[in-house]
Amino acid sequence: MKALEIYFEFAKLKTTWRQEAIAGLTTFLTMAYIIVVNPSILADPGMNPAAVTAATCVSAGLASILMGAVARYPIAMAPGMGLNAFFTYGVVNGMGIPWETALGAVFLSGVLFLLLTLLGVRRWIVESIPRPLYAATAVGIGLFIALIGMKNAGIVTAHPATFLSLGNLRAPLTLLSLAGLILTAALLIKGVRAAMLIGAAATTFTAFAFGLTKFTGGAPPLEALSQTAFHLNIPAAFQLGLAEIIFVFLFVDLFDNLGTLLAVASRAGLIEANGQIPRIERILAADSVATIIGSLAGTSTVVSYIESAAGVAAGGRSGVTAIVTGVLFLAALFIAPFLGAIPAAATAPALILVGALMMAHATEIDWTDLRNAIPAFLTIIAIPMTFSIANGLGLGFLSYTLLQLLTGRARDVSPFVYILSAILLLRFLYLGSG
């Protein structure tokens, strides 16, 4: 036990086993909603909900333990919101690509991510990407997620003349979802750690009580997992048309991870006086391997969760916090069959509120500087309106580069951004929309 305390630097970080355990439980409670939300999204293109639930628990559990044990940071991991929506609605449903091939693309993005980390390229990429576009991407994804949540709740519906319209708010499941939204929001405002989980559970129990949903049983978790695990089609993902998909998985994963890392490390006081983050390469490598694990298990890209900041606020300082969270995710695997009966109306509030929380990134953009504000706005608005993260990123990068060139700021644009803009221009011209 003493050796572990030395390895995790308990004395230096002024932490204890009890403190780390409480922090790990807090982190789990704040992000456990992904256990029910992720399957509801990935089931849309035909993936088995019970299998995806099991894959979510396994990938989140193993990835969090890996991050805690190797990188020794209190950062938990799970399939990312936004990327799972892109996987389902942008790639599988939107482009007609089989989910097995999409998993292959996730795997390749993870391998590429790991190679870039080992070669030291990722640090150079991070320094080259304009920060306003990273923030804009987060905001756009937030709107994208919220739109999907409102659709699942029945709050908005398709309309031939106006594209979207208000749904039937008198429908039982829609009323129930709205009640769940208000309940969850109130709990969030009160600072309840498990607000989203409680909201989803209360909505589900109410749906059961009024006969709006029912438990139909399901395969045991490990048996269900076999329906998605190792079903990825890597050879098919090597097609030229999937290059942009791999890039989007890679790009969003990169900045999700780094943004979370900076936020959590700052909150925990783990950033050194010179601004360096200790063991950053281990953190990035763990993130890369986590995505590979997720694709093999049968789920979309695994990312670091900003909810880890809740565990840090509860006193978590070492990798033990992430390990505890990971163990709890693995324990949740054994109740997976019961989670498959949760209706979309119960998870829709979580989608809407996660989208709302992601709006905070808009404050990172200097809206008075039009060279940055206009590309940021185009990125934000294009993602939900075209139902494509790739389109939003493409318009944002192209407009950023062109505006810098036309306003005498050509030297302020990094070589990487020029290369990326050229690739994106070719993508719009020859590969069409995504």
Number of C-alpha atoms within 10 A of each C-alpha: 7 8 8 10 16 11 13 21 16 18 10 10 14 12 17 16 15 11 17 27 21 18 29 31 21 27 32 26 22 22 24 22 21 23 25 27 26 25 27 26 25 24 16 15 18 13 20 19 27 30 30 32 31 34 34 31 30 27 30 32 27 23 32 34 28 25 29 27 20 14 23 24 31 33 37 33 31 31 27 21 23 24 23 23 24 25 26 25 20 21 22 21 16 15 12 12 18 17 25 21 22 26 28 27 32 34 29 23 26 28 17 16 26 23 15 18 21 14 9 12 12 18 14 11 15 13 11 14 17 15 16 22 25 23 23 30 31 24 27 32 29 27 25 27 29 24 21 21 27 22 21 25 29 24 20 19 15 12 11 7 7 7 8 12 13 13 17 14 16 10 13 15 22 24 17 21 31 22 17 27 26 14 19 25 20 14 17 16 9 10 10 15 20 19 23 30 23 18 26 28 19 18 27 25 16 16 21 16 11 10 9 14 16 16 12 9 12 17 12 16 21 17 12 21 23 16 18 24 20 15 17 24 17 17 10 16 23 15 11 10 13 17 15 17 23 21 18 20 26 23 17 23 24 20 20 19 21 19 18 19 24 15 13 26 21 14 15 20 12 18 15 11 8 6 8 10 16 15 12 16 17 17 24 25 21 26 30 29 19 30 34 28 25 29 30 21 26 33 35 37 32 31 31 30 24 22 21 30 26 22 32 24 15 18 23 32 32 30 26 30 34 35 28 25 35 31 20 19 26 17 14 20 21 14 13 27 21 13 23 23 20 23 24 23 28 34 31 30 30 27 29 24 21 19 25 15 11 19 18 13 17 19 12 13 18 13 15 9 9 13 18 22 18 17 25 31 23 23 30 28 20 22 25 21 15 15 22 22 28 26 23 28 28 26 22 27 25 19 20 25 22 17 18 16 14 9 9 9 13 14 9 10 17 15 11 14 18 16 11 16 22 14 15 21 16 12 18 14 10 9 13 10 13 21
